[in-house]
Amino acid sequence: MTPREQAAFTAGIETARQMALTAAVTIKVRADANEVRQQAAAAALQGLAVGLHTAFLDSQAEPEPIRRAFAAIAADPSDSGTIECPTCKGRLAWIRDSHNGHLHGECETDGCLRWMQ
């Protein structure tokens, strides 16, 4: 993603998180807020807000290794190549399927990164 796309994505996630929290508070102040289903709905919305923050906003500080690998590969216009493995610093070979665009990759180090998308 370009920096502009990343900023738009982050803003969208933050908006969704805030909307979930607003909906949870709205449910909690309703006259029937003590009903089990209302409490469950409010808890689910709060869980959604926490999940969005954890999955998308907290993780942006240091992306997981597979995301760093995908970012490095996305910057390369070719259909295959090698990059430095973000986990072990070894060689990570990758190939982009010409039929569907899926990425396949494997680090030379046993037990390190390996995926088939």
ZAVO-95040 format. One line per 8 residues: number of its first residue (from 1); for each residue x, y, z of C-alpha. Coordinates in steps of 0.5 Angstrom, whole numbers. Layout:
REM residues N
NUM = X,Y,Z  ...
This chain:
REM residues 117
1 = 0,0,0  2,7,-1  3,12,5  -4,15,2  -7,9,2  -5,6,9  -7,13,12  -14,12,9
9 = -14,5,11  -12,7,18  -17,12,18  -23,7,16  -21,2,21  -21,8,27  -28,10,24  -31,3,25
17 = -28,2,32  -31,9,34  -38,7,31  -37,0,35  -36,4,41  -42,9,40  -47,3,38  -44,0,45
25 = -46,6,49  -52,7,46  -55,0,47  -52,1,55  -56,7,56  -63,4,53  -69,3,57  -68,-4,56
33 = -60,-4,57  -61,-10,63  -63,-15,58  -59,-20,57  -59,-20,49  -57,-12,50  -52,-13,55  -49,-19,50
41 = -50,-14,44  -46,-8,48  -40,-13,50  -40,-16,42  -39,-9,40  -34,-7,45  -30,-13,43  -30,-11,36
49 = -27,-5,37  -22,-8,41  -21,-13,36  -20,-8,30  -15,-4,35  -11,-10,36  -11,-13,29  -10,-7,25
57 = -8,-1,29  -3,-4,34  0,-8,29  2,-2,25  8,0,29  12,-7,27  8,-11,22  9,-18,23
65 = 14,-22,19  10,-24,13  7,-17,12  14,-14,12  15,-20,6  9,-18,2  11,-11,3  18,-12,0
73 = 15,-17,-6  10,-12,-8  15,-7,-9  18,-11,-14  15,-11,-21  18,-18,-23  14,-25,-23  19,-28,-18
81 = 25,-27,-14  29,-27,-7  29,-22,-2  32,-22,5  28,-26,10  25,-21,15  25,-26,21  32,-30,20
89 = 35,-25,15  36,-31,10  34,-32,3  27,-32,2  25,-34,-5  18,-32,-8  14,-33,-14  7,-30,-17
97 = 3,-34,-20  1,-32,-27  -6,-35,-27  -9,-32,-21  -3,-27,-18  -3,-31,-11  4,-31,-8  8,-37,-6
105 = 14,-36,-2  19,-40,2  25,-38,7  32,-42,6  32,-43,13  28,-50,16  22,-48,20  22,-41,18
113 = 17,-37,13  13,-41,8  7,-40,5  2,-41,-1  -3,-36,-2
